[in-house]
């Protein structure tokens, strides 16, 4: 899967994707959307102020993927607190921060995933003949795509239990018969897309 993003004159980015690549990214984006969860319920208040000040969850998600997507804001997870009191202070600060920010974070990730899915649906129609198509993104679309590619890699990394660079290096040596191989290939390919998209956005 050799597709890489290249800068467009005047800003934005472009990448050539074939029908299989379009299908893979779309399927992963749909799964990401399902993990993030739906927006406000249909019977939610019509008052925008009520929606703005609605409290989010105060505890971290149980699912390791969602914990990776919505990590605690305070404290290094690799660093043990110096005392039980420090642990409690850290937990209270994280809970308060999560309560007031997670709903907005989820909404942003949801909007980005939906935008990527729509972009891919348009692209798939162009590639309906079985060949490829070129995805052209504005600067704003490029930032949405970058967010989704990052979230997809975080989610897949959590499922593969990747915690550092050494874990990533081991993935390159997996035998073809390893059941993780397809998702590892997707993880590494998404990393290449993400890296080249970052490059196009650099001034």
PyMOL CGO cylinders between C-alpha atoms (Angstrom):
from pymol import cmd
from pymol.cgo import CYLINDER

trace = [
    CYLINDER, 0.00, 0.00, 0.00, 2.33, 2.73, -1.23, 0.3, 1, 1, 1, 1, 1, 1,
    CYLINDER, 2.33, 2.73, -1.23, -0.06, 5.71, -1.02, 0.3, 1, 1, 1, 1, 1, 1,
    CYLINDER, -0.06, 5.71, -1.02, 1.54, 8.78, 0.54, 0.3, 1, 1, 1, 1, 1, 1,
    CYLINDER, 1.54, 8.78, 0.54, 0.24, 12.32, 0.95, 0.3, 1, 1, 1, 1, 1, 1,
    CYLINDER, 0.24, 12.32, 0.95, 1.78, 15.09, -1.11, 0.3, 1, 1, 1, 1, 1, 1,
    CYLINDER, 1.78, 15.09, -1.11, 1.24, 18.83, -0.68, 0.3, 1, 1, 1, 1, 1, 1,
    CYLINDER, 1.24, 18.83, -0.68, -1.11, 20.70, -2.99, 0.3, 1, 1, 1, 1, 1, 1,
    CYLINDER, -1.11, 20.70, -2.99, -0.31, 24.15, -4.35, 0.3, 1, 1, 1, 1, 1, 1,
    CYLINDER, -0.31, 24.15, -4.35, -1.89, 26.72, -2.07, 0.3, 1, 1, 1, 1, 1, 1,
    CYLINDER, -1.89, 26.72, -2.07, -2.27, 24.33, 0.84, 0.3, 1, 1, 1, 1, 1, 1,
    CYLINDER, -2.27, 24.33, 0.84, -3.92, 21.01, 1.52, 0.3, 1, 1, 1, 1, 1, 1,
    CYLINDER, -3.92, 21.01, 1.52, -2.80, 17.55, 0.54, 0.3, 1, 1, 1, 1, 1, 1,
    CYLINDER, -2.80, 17.55, 0.54, -3.51, 14.79, -1.96, 0.3, 1, 1, 1, 1, 1, 1,
    CYLINDER, -3.51, 14.79, -1.96, -3.06, 11.03, -1.96, 0.3, 1, 1, 1, 1, 1, 1,
    CYLINDER, -3.06, 11.03, -1.96, -3.87, 8.33, -4.50, 0.3, 1, 1, 1, 1, 1, 1,
    CYLINDER, -3.87, 8.33, -4.50, -5.87, 5.45, -3.02, 0.3, 1, 1, 1, 1, 1, 1,
    CYLINDER, -5.87, 5.45, -3.02, -7.18, 2.32, -4.67, 0.3, 1, 1, 1, 1, 1, 1,
    CYLINDER, -7.18, 2.32, -4.67, -10.57, 0.76, -3.97, 0.3, 1, 1, 1, 1, 1, 1,
    CYLINDER, -10.57, 0.76, -3.97, -9.18, -1.64, -1.33, 0.3, 1, 1, 1, 1, 1, 1,
    CYLINDER, -9.18, -1.64, -1.33, -7.41, 1.15, 0.55, 0.3, 1, 1, 1, 1, 1, 1,
    CYLINDER, -7.41, 1.15, 0.55, -10.55, 3.30, 0.47, 0.3, 1, 1, 1, 1, 1, 1,
    CYLINDER, -10.55, 3.30, 0.47, -12.55, 0.39, 1.88, 0.3, 1, 1, 1, 1, 1, 1,
    CYLINDER, -12.55, 0.39, 1.88, -10.01, -0.29, 4.65, 0.3, 1, 1, 1, 1, 1, 1,
    CYLINDER, -10.01, -0.29, 4.65, -9.82, 3.30, 5.88, 0.3, 1, 1, 1, 1, 1, 1,
    CYLINDER, -9.82, 3.30, 5.88, -13.61, 3.70, 5.69, 0.3, 1, 1, 1, 1, 1, 1,
    CYLINDER, -13.61, 3.70, 5.69, -14.21, 0.48, 7.64, 0.3, 1, 1, 1, 1, 1, 1,
    CYLINDER, -14.21, 0.48, 7.64, -11.73, 1.54, 10.34, 0.3, 1, 1, 1, 1, 1, 1,
    CYLINDER, -11.73, 1.54, 10.34, -13.26, 5.03, 10.55, 0.3, 1, 1, 1, 1, 1, 1,
    CYLINDER, -13.26, 5.03, 10.55, -16.74, 3.52, 10.98, 0.3, 1, 1, 1, 1, 1, 1,
    CYLINDER, -16.74, 3.52, 10.98, -15.42, 1.27, 13.76, 0.3, 1, 1, 1, 1, 1, 1,
    CYLINDER, -15.42, 1.27, 13.76, -13.81, 4.30, 15.39, 0.3, 1, 1, 1, 1, 1, 1,
    CYLINDER, -13.81, 4.30, 15.39, -17.12, 6.16, 15.21, 0.3, 1, 1, 1, 1, 1, 1,
    CYLINDER, -17.12, 6.16, 15.21, -18.89, 3.23, 16.86, 0.3, 1, 1, 1, 1, 1, 1,
    CYLINDER, -18.89, 3.23, 16.86, -16.32, 3.14, 19.68, 0.3, 1, 1, 1, 1, 1, 1,
    CYLINDER, -16.32, 3.14, 19.68, -16.60, 6.87, 20.32, 0.3, 1, 1, 1, 1, 1, 1,
    CYLINDER, -16.60, 6.87, 20.32, -20.36, 6.48, 20.62, 0.3, 1, 1, 1, 1, 1, 1,
    CYLINDER, -20.36, 6.48, 20.62, -23.38, 8.48, 19.47, 0.3, 1, 1, 1, 1, 1, 1,
    CYLINDER, -23.38, 8.48, 19.47, -23.93, 12.17, 20.08, 0.3, 1, 1, 1, 1, 1, 1,
    CYLINDER, -23.93, 12.17, 20.08, -26.64, 13.62, 22.31, 0.3, 1, 1, 1, 1, 1, 1,
    CYLINDER, -26.64, 13.62, 22.31, -29.85, 11.60, 22.51, 0.3, 1, 1, 1, 1, 1, 1,
    CYLINDER, -29.85, 11.60, 22.51, -32.79, 12.58, 20.38, 0.3, 1, 1, 1, 1, 1, 1,
    CYLINDER, -32.79, 12.58, 20.38, -34.67, 13.82, 23.44, 0.3, 1, 1, 1, 1, 1, 1,
    CYLINDER, -34.67, 13.82, 23.44, -31.80, 16.02, 24.60, 0.3, 1, 1, 1, 1, 1, 1,
    CYLINDER, -31.80, 16.02, 24.60, -32.55, 19.62, 25.52, 0.3, 1, 1, 1, 1, 1, 1,
    CYLINDER, -32.55, 19.62, 25.52, -32.84, 22.12, 22.67, 0.3, 1, 1, 1, 1, 1, 1,
    CYLINDER, -32.84, 22.12, 22.67, -31.18, 24.72, 24.89, 0.3, 1, 1, 1, 1, 1, 1,
    CYLINDER, -31.18, 24.72, 24.89, -27.62, 25.22, 23.54, 0.3, 1, 1, 1, 1, 1, 1,
    CYLINDER, -27.62, 25.22, 23.54, -26.46, 26.56, 26.91, 0.3, 1, 1, 1, 1, 1, 1,
    CYLINDER, -26.46, 26.56, 26.91, -27.68, 23.43, 28.66, 0.3, 1, 1, 1, 1, 1, 1,
    CYLINDER, -27.68, 23.43, 28.66, -25.80, 21.35, 26.12, 0.3, 1, 1, 1, 1, 1, 1,
    CYLINDER, -25.80, 21.35, 26.12, -22.69, 23.48, 26.56, 0.3, 1, 1, 1, 1, 1, 1,
    CYLINDER, -22.69, 23.48, 26.56, -22.59, 23.00, 30.32, 0.3, 1, 1, 1, 1, 1, 1,
    CYLINDER, -22.59, 23.00, 30.32, -23.64, 19.36, 30.40, 0.3, 1, 1, 1, 1, 1, 1,
    CYLINDER, -23.64, 19.36, 30.40, -21.30, 17.29, 32.55, 0.3, 1, 1, 1, 1, 1, 1,
    CYLINDER, -21.30, 17.29, 32.55, -19.34, 14.48, 30.99, 0.3, 1, 1, 1, 1, 1, 1,
    CYLINDER, -19.34, 14.48, 30.99, -18.05, 11.33, 32.69, 0.3, 1, 1, 1, 1, 1, 1,
    CYLINDER, -18.05, 11.33, 32.69, -15.63, 11.72, 35.58, 0.3, 1, 1, 1, 1, 1, 1,
    CYLINDER, -15.63, 11.72, 35.58, -14.07, 8.24, 35.47, 0.3, 1, 1, 1, 1, 1, 1,
    CYLINDER, -14.07, 8.24, 35.47, -11.79, 6.90, 32.72, 0.3, 1, 1, 1, 1, 1, 1,
    CYLINDER, -11.79, 6.90, 32.72, -13.38, 4.45, 30.24, 0.3, 1, 1, 1, 1, 1, 1,
    CYLINDER, -13.38, 4.45, 30.24, -13.10, 0.74, 31.00, 0.3, 1, 1, 1, 1, 1, 1,
    CYLINDER, -13.10, 0.74, 31.00, -12.15, -0.12, 27.40, 0.3, 1, 1, 1, 1, 1, 1,
    CYLINDER, -12.15, -0.12, 27.40, -8.37, 0.18, 26.88, 0.3, 1, 1, 1, 1, 1, 1,
    CYLINDER, -8.37, 0.18, 26.88, -8.91, 1.68, 23.42, 0.3, 1, 1, 1, 1, 1, 1,
    CYLINDER, -8.91, 1.68, 23.42, -11.10, 4.46, 24.80, 0.3, 1, 1, 1, 1, 1, 1,
    CYLINDER, -11.10, 4.46, 24.80, -8.62, 5.01, 27.63, 0.3, 1, 1, 1, 1, 1, 1,
    CYLINDER, -8.62, 5.01, 27.63, -5.95, 5.56, 24.97, 0.3, 1, 1, 1, 1, 1, 1,
    CYLINDER, -5.95, 5.56, 24.97, -8.22, 7.95, 23.04, 0.3, 1, 1, 1, 1, 1, 1,
    CYLINDER, -8.22, 7.95, 23.04, -9.34, 9.80, 26.20, 0.3, 1, 1, 1, 1, 1, 1,
    CYLINDER, -9.34, 9.80, 26.20, -6.43, 9.56, 28.64, 0.3, 1, 1, 1, 1, 1, 1,
    CYLINDER, -6.43, 9.56, 28.64, -6.29, 11.14, 32.08, 0.3, 1, 1, 1, 1, 1, 1,
    CYLINDER, -6.29, 11.14, 32.08, -5.09, 14.73, 31.90, 0.3, 1, 1, 1, 1, 1, 1,
    CYLINDER, -5.09, 14.73, 31.90, -2.98, 14.71, 35.05, 0.3, 1, 1, 1, 1, 1, 1,
    CYLINDER, -2.98, 14.71, 35.05, -0.09, 12.49, 35.98, 0.3, 1, 1, 1, 1, 1, 1,
    CYLINDER, -0.09, 12.49, 35.98, 2.21, 10.28, 33.98, 0.3, 1, 1, 1, 1, 1, 1,
    CYLINDER, 2.21, 10.28, 33.98, 0.65, 6.79, 33.75, 0.3, 1, 1, 1, 1, 1, 1,
    CYLINDER, 0.65, 6.79, 33.75, 4.16, 5.33, 33.84, 0.3, 1, 1, 1, 1, 1, 1,
    CYLINDER, 4.16, 5.33, 33.84, 5.04, 7.20, 37.05, 0.3, 1, 1, 1, 1, 1, 1,
    CYLINDER, 5.04, 7.20, 37.05, 3.61, 5.94, 40.34, 0.3, 1, 1, 1, 1, 1, 1,
    CYLINDER, 3.61, 5.94, 40.34, 2.34, 8.66, 42.71, 0.3, 1, 1, 1, 1, 1, 1,
    CYLINDER, 2.34, 8.66, 42.71, 4.63, 9.45, 45.64, 0.3, 1, 1, 1, 1, 1, 1,
    CYLINDER, 4.63, 9.45, 45.64, 1.92, 8.80, 48.22, 0.3, 1, 1, 1, 1, 1, 1,
    CYLINDER, 1.92, 8.80, 48.22, -1.74, 7.73, 48.56, 0.3, 1, 1, 1, 1, 1, 1,
    CYLINDER, -1.74, 7.73, 48.56, -2.62, 11.39, 49.08, 0.3, 1, 1, 1, 1, 1, 1,
    CYLINDER, -2.62, 11.39, 49.08, -0.89, 12.37, 45.83, 0.3, 1, 1, 1, 1, 1, 1,
    CYLINDER, -0.89, 12.37, 45.83, -2.71, 9.52, 44.04, 0.3, 1, 1, 1, 1, 1, 1,
    CYLINDER, -2.71, 9.52, 44.04, -6.03, 10.83, 45.31, 0.3, 1, 1, 1, 1, 1, 1,
    CYLINDER, -6.03, 10.83, 45.31, -5.22, 14.42, 44.32, 0.3, 1, 1, 1, 1, 1, 1,
    CYLINDER, -5.22, 14.42, 44.32, -4.22, 13.24, 40.86, 0.3, 1, 1, 1, 1, 1, 1,
    CYLINDER, -4.22, 13.24, 40.86, -7.42, 11.21, 40.52, 0.3, 1, 1, 1, 1, 1, 1,
    CYLINDER, -7.42, 11.21, 40.52, -9.59, 14.15, 41.64, 0.3, 1, 1, 1, 1, 1, 1,
    CYLINDER, -9.59, 14.15, 41.64, -7.93, 16.59, 39.22, 0.3, 1, 1, 1, 1, 1, 1,
    CYLINDER, -7.93, 16.59, 39.22, -8.26, 14.13, 36.33, 0.3, 1, 1, 1, 1, 1, 1,
    CYLINDER, -8.26, 14.13, 36.33, -11.91, 13.44, 37.16, 0.3, 1, 1, 1, 1, 1, 1,
    CYLINDER, -11.91, 13.44, 37.16, -12.74, 17.16, 37.23, 0.3, 1, 1, 1, 1, 1, 1,
    CYLINDER, -12.74, 17.16, 37.23, -10.94, 17.83, 33.96, 0.3, 1, 1, 1, 1, 1, 1,
    CYLINDER, -10.94, 17.83, 33.96, -12.59, 14.83, 32.27, 0.3, 1, 1, 1, 1, 1, 1,
    CYLINDER, -12.59, 14.83, 32.27, -16.03, 15.94, 33.46, 0.3, 1, 1, 1, 1, 1, 1,
    CYLINDER, -16.03, 15.94, 33.46, -15.77, 19.26, 31.66, 0.3, 1, 1, 1, 1, 1, 1,
    CYLINDER, -15.77, 19.26, 31.66, -13.85, 18.25, 28.55, 0.3, 1, 1, 1, 1, 1, 1,
    CYLINDER, -13.85, 18.25, 28.55, -14.62, 14.70, 27.46, 0.3, 1, 1, 1, 1, 1, 1,
    CYLINDER, -14.62, 14.70, 27.46, -17.97, 15.47, 25.83, 0.3, 1, 1, 1, 1, 1, 1,
    CYLINDER, -17.97, 15.47, 25.83, -16.31, 18.09, 23.62, 0.3, 1, 1, 1, 1, 1, 1,
    CYLINDER, -16.31, 18.09, 23.62, -13.40, 15.78, 22.82, 0.3, 1, 1, 1, 1, 1, 1,
    CYLINDER, -13.40, 15.78, 22.82, -15.79, 13.02, 21.80, 0.3, 1, 1, 1, 1, 1, 1,
    CYLINDER, -15.79, 13.02, 21.80, -17.81, 15.43, 19.66, 0.3, 1, 1, 1, 1, 1, 1,
    CYLINDER, -17.81, 15.43, 19.66, -14.66, 16.62, 17.90, 0.3, 1, 1, 1, 1, 1, 1,
    CYLINDER, -14.66, 16.62, 17.90, -13.44, 13.09, 17.20, 0.3, 1, 1, 1, 1, 1, 1,
    CYLINDER, -13.44, 13.09, 17.20, -16.94, 12.10, 16.05, 0.3, 1, 1, 1, 1, 1, 1,
    CYLINDER, -16.94, 12.10, 16.05, -17.16, 15.05, 13.65, 0.3, 1, 1, 1, 1, 1, 1,
    CYLINDER, -17.16, 15.05, 13.65, -13.72, 14.29, 12.21, 0.3, 1, 1, 1, 1, 1, 1,
    CYLINDER, -13.72, 14.29, 12.21, -14.55, 10.60, 11.68, 0.3, 1, 1, 1, 1, 1, 1,
    CYLINDER, -14.55, 10.60, 11.68, -17.82, 11.50, 9.96, 0.3, 1, 1, 1, 1, 1, 1,
    CYLINDER, -17.82, 11.50, 9.96, -16.01, 13.96, 7.70, 0.3, 1, 1, 1, 1, 1, 1,
    CYLINDER, -16.01, 13.96, 7.70, -13.47, 11.31, 6.71, 0.3, 1, 1, 1, 1, 1, 1,
    CYLINDER, -13.47, 11.31, 6.71, -16.22, 8.78, 5.97, 0.3, 1, 1, 1, 1, 1, 1,
    CYLINDER, -16.22, 8.78, 5.97, -18.01, 11.33, 3.74, 0.3, 1, 1, 1, 1, 1, 1,
    CYLINDER, -18.01, 11.33, 3.74, -14.76, 12.13, 1.92, 0.3, 1, 1, 1, 1, 1, 1,
    CYLINDER, -14.76, 12.13, 1.92, -14.20, 8.42, 1.31, 0.3, 1, 1, 1, 1, 1, 1,
    CYLINDER, -14.20, 8.42, 1.31, -17.76, 7.88, 0.08, 0.3, 1, 1, 1, 1, 1, 1,
    CYLINDER, -17.76, 7.88, 0.08, -17.23, 10.59, -2.55, 0.3, 1, 1, 1, 1, 1, 1,
    CYLINDER, -17.23, 10.59, -2.55, -13.86, 9.09, -3.45, 0.3, 1, 1, 1, 1, 1, 1,
    CYLINDER, -13.86, 9.09, -3.45, -15.31, 5.57, -3.70, 0.3, 1, 1, 1, 1, 1, 1,
    CYLINDER, -15.31, 5.57, -3.70, -17.82, 6.79, -6.26, 0.3, 1, 1, 1, 1, 1, 1,
    CYLINDER, -17.82, 6.79, -6.26, -14.91, 8.10, -8.35, 0.3, 1, 1, 1, 1, 1, 1,
    CYLINDER, -14.91, 8.10, -8.35, -13.13, 4.76, -8.05, 0.3, 1, 1, 1, 1, 1, 1,
    CYLINDER, -13.13, 4.76, -8.05, -16.22, 2.68, -8.84, 0.3, 1, 1, 1, 1, 1, 1,
    CYLINDER, -16.22, 2.68, -8.84, -14.63, 1.30, -11.99, 0.3, 1, 1, 1, 1, 1, 1,
    CYLINDER, -14.63, 1.30, -11.99, -12.20, -0.72, -9.91, 0.3, 1, 1, 1, 1, 1, 1,
    CYLINDER, -12.20, -0.72, -9.91, -9.23, 1.58, -10.28, 0.3, 1, 1, 1, 1, 1, 1,
    CYLINDER, -9.23, 1.58, -10.28, -7.94, 4.20, -7.93, 0.3, 1, 1, 1, 1, 1, 1,
    CYLINDER, -7.94, 4.20, -7.93, -8.80, 7.81, -7.29, 0.3, 1, 1, 1, 1, 1, 1,
    CYLINDER, -8.80, 7.81, -7.29, -6.99, 10.83, -5.94, 0.3, 1, 1, 1, 1, 1, 1,
    CYLINDER, -6.99, 10.83, -5.94, -8.19, 12.26, -2.65, 0.3, 1, 1, 1, 1, 1, 1,
    CYLINDER, -8.19, 12.26, -2.65, -7.67, 16.04, -2.53, 0.3, 1, 1, 1, 1, 1, 1,
    CYLINDER, -7.67, 16.04, -2.53, -8.01, 17.73, 0.84, 0.3, 1, 1, 1, 1, 1, 1,
    CYLINDER, -8.01, 17.73, 0.84, -8.21, 21.37, 1.85, 0.3, 1, 1, 1, 1, 1, 1,
    CYLINDER, -8.21, 21.37, 1.85, -6.04, 22.44, 4.81, 0.3, 1, 1, 1, 1, 1, 1,
    CYLINDER, -6.04, 22.44, 4.81, -9.05, 22.06, 7.14, 0.3, 1, 1, 1, 1, 1, 1,
    CYLINDER, -9.05, 22.06, 7.14, -9.87, 18.60, 5.76, 0.3, 1, 1, 1, 1, 1, 1,
    CYLINDER, -9.87, 18.60, 5.76, -6.19, 17.66, 6.12, 0.3, 1, 1, 1, 1, 1, 1,
    CYLINDER, -6.19, 17.66, 6.12, -6.33, 18.49, 9.83, 0.3, 1, 1, 1, 1, 1, 1,
    CYLINDER, -6.33, 18.49, 9.83, -9.48, 16.38, 10.22, 0.3, 1, 1, 1, 1, 1, 1,
    CYLINDER, -9.48, 16.38, 10.22, -7.81, 13.48, 8.46, 0.3, 1, 1, 1, 1, 1, 1,
    CYLINDER, -7.81, 13.48, 8.46, -4.71, 13.86, 10.61, 0.3, 1, 1, 1, 1, 1, 1,
    CYLINDER, -4.71, 13.86, 10.61, -6.83, 13.64, 13.75, 0.3, 1, 1, 1, 1, 1, 1,
    CYLINDER, -6.83, 13.64, 13.75, -8.60, 10.50, 12.52, 0.3, 1, 1, 1, 1, 1, 1,
    CYLINDER, -8.60, 10.50, 12.52, -5.39, 8.80, 11.38, 0.3, 1, 1, 1, 1, 1, 1,
    CYLINDER, -5.39, 8.80, 11.38, -3.90, 9.50, 14.80, 0.3, 1, 1, 1, 1, 1, 1,
    CYLINDER, -3.90, 9.50, 14.80, -6.98, 8.14, 16.57, 0.3, 1, 1, 1, 1, 1, 1,
    CYLINDER, -6.98, 8.14, 16.57, -6.99, 5.01, 14.40, 0.3, 1, 1, 1, 1, 1, 1,
    CYLINDER, -6.99, 5.01, 14.40, -3.35, 4.31, 15.19, 0.3, 1, 1, 1, 1, 1, 1,
    CYLINDER, -3.35, 4.31, 15.19, -3.96, 4.88, 18.91, 0.3, 1, 1, 1, 1, 1, 1,
    CYLINDER, -3.96, 4.88, 18.91, -6.93, 2.50, 18.81, 0.3, 1, 1, 1, 1, 1, 1,
    CYLINDER, -6.93, 2.50, 18.81, -5.11, -0.22, 16.89, 0.3, 1, 1, 1, 1, 1, 1,
    CYLINDER, -5.11, -0.22, 16.89, -2.01, 0.27, 19.04, 0.3, 1, 1, 1, 1, 1, 1,
    CYLINDER, -2.01, 0.27, 19.04, -4.09, -0.28, 22.16, 0.3, 1, 1, 1, 1, 1, 1,
    CYLINDER, -4.09, -0.28, 22.16, -5.56, -3.49, 20.73, 0.3, 1, 1, 1, 1, 1, 1,
    CYLINDER, -5.56, -3.49, 20.73, -2.06, -4.69, 19.78, 0.3, 1, 1, 1, 1, 1, 1,
    CYLINDER, -2.06, -4.69, 19.78, -0.80, -3.63, 23.26, 0.3, 1, 1, 1, 1, 1, 1,
    CYLINDER, -0.80, -3.63, 23.26, 1.85, -1.35, 21.76, 0.3, 1, 1, 1, 1, 1, 1,
    CYLINDER, 1.85, -1.35, 21.76, 3.31, 0.87, 24.46, 0.3, 1, 1, 1, 1, 1, 1,
    CYLINDER, 3.31, 0.87, 24.46, 6.67, 1.98, 23.07, 0.3, 1, 1, 1, 1, 1, 1,
    CYLINDER, 6.67, 1.98, 23.07, 8.90, 2.00, 20.00, 0.3, 1, 1, 1, 1, 1, 1,
    CYLINDER, 8.90, 2.00, 20.00, 10.34, -1.44, 20.79, 0.3, 1, 1, 1, 1, 1, 1,
    CYLINDER, 10.34, -1.44, 20.79, 6.86, -2.94, 20.50, 0.3, 1, 1, 1, 1, 1, 1,
    CYLINDER, 6.86, -2.94, 20.50, 6.48, -1.34, 17.07, 0.3, 1, 1, 1, 1, 1, 1,
    CYLINDER, 6.48, -1.34, 17.07, 9.82, -2.73, 15.93, 0.3, 1, 1, 1, 1, 1, 1,
    CYLINDER, 9.82, -2.73, 15.93, 8.69, -6.26, 16.83, 0.3, 1, 1, 1, 1, 1, 1,
    CYLINDER, 8.69, -6.26, 16.83, 5.68, -5.93, 14.54, 0.3, 1, 1, 1, 1, 1, 1,
    CYLINDER, 5.68, -5.93, 14.54, 7.90, -5.83, 11.47, 0.3, 1, 1, 1, 1, 1, 1,
    CYLINDER, 7.90, -5.83, 11.47, 9.13, -9.35, 12.23, 0.3, 1, 1, 1, 1, 1, 1,
    CYLINDER, 9.13, -9.35, 12.23, 5.74, -11.04, 12.61, 0.3, 1, 1, 1, 1, 1, 1,
    CYLINDER, 5.74, -11.04, 12.61, 5.40, -14.18, 10.48, 0.3, 1, 1, 1, 1, 1, 1,
    CYLINDER, 5.40, -14.18, 10.48, 2.74, -14.14, 7.80, 0.3, 1, 1, 1, 1, 1, 1,
    CYLINDER, 2.74, -14.14, 7.80, 0.70, -16.81, 9.60, 0.3, 1, 1, 1, 1, 1, 1,
    CYLINDER, 0.70, -16.81, 9.60, 0.35, -14.66, 12.74, 0.3, 1, 1, 1, 1, 1, 1,
    CYLINDER, 0.35, -14.66, 12.74, -3.36, -13.71, 13.05, 0.3, 1, 1, 1, 1, 1, 1,
    CYLINDER, -3.36, -13.71, 13.05, -2.35, -10.14, 13.95, 0.3, 1, 1, 1, 1, 1, 1,
    CYLINDER, -2.35, -10.14, 13.95, -0.55, -9.65, 10.64, 0.3, 1, 1, 1, 1, 1, 1,
    CYLINDER, -0.55, -9.65, 10.64, -3.39, -7.95, 8.67, 0.3, 1, 1, 1, 1, 1, 1,
    CYLINDER, -3.39, -7.95, 8.67, -4.09, -5.38, 11.38, 0.3, 1, 1, 1, 1, 1, 1,
    CYLINDER, -4.09, -5.38, 11.38, -0.36, -4.83, 11.88, 0.3, 1, 1, 1, 1, 1, 1,
    CYLINDER, -0.36, -4.83, 11.88, 0.03, -4.10, 8.15, 0.3, 1, 1, 1, 1, 1, 1,
    CYLINDER, 0.03, -4.10, 8.15, -2.86, -1.63, 8.41, 0.3, 1, 1, 1, 1, 1, 1,
    CYLINDER, -2.86, -1.63, 8.41, -1.28, -0.04, 11.50, 0.3, 1, 1, 1, 1, 1, 1,
    CYLINDER, -1.28, -0.04, 11.50, 2.07, 0.46, 9.78, 0.3, 1, 1, 1, 1, 1, 1,
    CYLINDER, 2.07, 0.46, 9.78, 0.43, 1.74, 6.58, 0.3, 1, 1, 1, 1, 1, 1,
    CYLINDER, 0.43, 1.74, 6.58, -1.66, 4.25, 8.53, 0.3, 1, 1, 1, 1, 1, 1,
    CYLINDER, -1.66, 4.25, 8.53, 1.55, 5.38, 10.19, 0.3, 1, 1, 1, 1, 1, 1,
    CYLINDER, 1.55, 5.38, 10.19, 3.04, 6.13, 6.79, 0.3, 1, 1, 1, 1, 1, 1,
    CYLINDER, 3.04, 6.13, 6.79, -0.04, 8.08, 5.75, 0.3, 1, 1, 1, 1, 1, 1,
    CYLINDER, -0.04, 8.08, 5.75, 0.00, 10.02, 9.01, 0.3, 1, 1, 1, 1, 1, 1,
    CYLINDER, 0.00, 10.02, 9.01, 3.69, 10.86, 8.73, 0.3, 1, 1, 1, 1, 1, 1,
    CYLINDER, 3.69, 10.86, 8.73, 3.43, 12.12, 5.16, 0.3, 1, 1, 1, 1, 1, 1,
    CYLINDER, 3.43, 12.12, 5.16, 0.29, 14.13, 5.96, 0.3, 1, 1, 1, 1, 1, 1,
    CYLINDER, 0.29, 14.13, 5.96, 2.11, 15.80, 8.87, 0.3, 1, 1, 1, 1, 1, 1,
    CYLINDER, 2.11, 15.80, 8.87, 4.88, 16.74, 6.44, 0.3, 1, 1, 1, 1, 1, 1,
    CYLINDER, 4.88, 16.74, 6.44, 2.43, 18.40, 4.06, 0.3, 1, 1, 1, 1, 1, 1,
    CYLINDER, 2.43, 18.40, 4.06, 1.05, 20.54, 6.91, 0.3, 1, 1, 1, 1, 1, 1,
    CYLINDER, 1.05, 20.54, 6.91, 4.44, 21.79, 8.06, 0.3, 1, 1, 1, 1, 1, 1,
    CYLINDER, 4.44, 21.79, 8.06, 5.12, 25.44, 7.11, 0.3, 1, 1, 1, 1, 1, 1,
]
cmd.load_cgo(trace, "trace")
